[in-house]
Amino acid sequence: MSEPQKGTDIRDMLLDAAGLSVDKLPMLQIIFDRMATFCADSLRTLAASQAYYSLSHVESGRIGDILEMYEANAVAGIFHAPTWDNHIIVGFDRDFIFSMVEVLFGADGSEPPFDDERNFSTIENRIAQMLFEQAGKALQASFALVSDTPFKFERQETRMDFAVIGRRNNMAVAAKFLLQALGRGGEMFVIIPQSALTPMRQVLSRVISGESNAGDPNWSRQIRTEVKKASVPLRAVLEERSIMLDEVAHFKVGQVLELQATPASRVKLEANEQPLFWCQLGQTEGSYKLRVEEVFDPEKEFINDLLSS
């Protein structure tokens, strides 16, 4: 047997050979608990009924063995973590997707749970993609305690043998979460190759807080003051409509364009082409005015577009 290179810690060599022990990485439990909280918080803005995420357990195993349990019963999202130079998998089982559809579309739980072995529909796949994007944000915010890396969603797969992130016999850590809503639920899972976590094993082996050292308070105060002085143009949009270019080409001076909007229609308030609020149009002392009623929520608008399409 060759001798270890000078400067190499024999303990690191033994850890690399034996793989990671989840029991010796307490920060993983904290990170995944935070992920469950972030996922639940993001769902509250979309659903009228309460939905709860909870971390079930964290385990290690071979990637192929973990995925095999979900074959023909789940949809998987493949994410790239560029800082780690690795890919990870986030997945939702069939019960999770069916429960989430009922939650997002306003069901009250009076109907029996949907149970069908059919393929996922187009709307269900689109909802899954939206949930994958939320999960990526939750992962990034949770792992920020130990590593600042984005999780870029690349694609989704319904066949687990296509959810390839390396050799199927490679070791990985799998976190499993339970969704509870409307008296039913489902399971979300996250699979991270051990090769991505090994460089972080020392920081994952001890519990650290999520608070960072405070910066210079005077500098922070000056930045806030200068930002507040910035001029921001606002635009109120009463109605938007798509028409053919040929119609625009035949516009004439004095032509009247009819709108479907009424004085009771909501007005979208924008800044720098970014929607901010829904407002109510009014009039006072001969001038039009807007009353802010609701924050513009892009994910909620996405669901409304699905319902109207």
Disulfide bonds with the S-S distance in Angstrom:
none
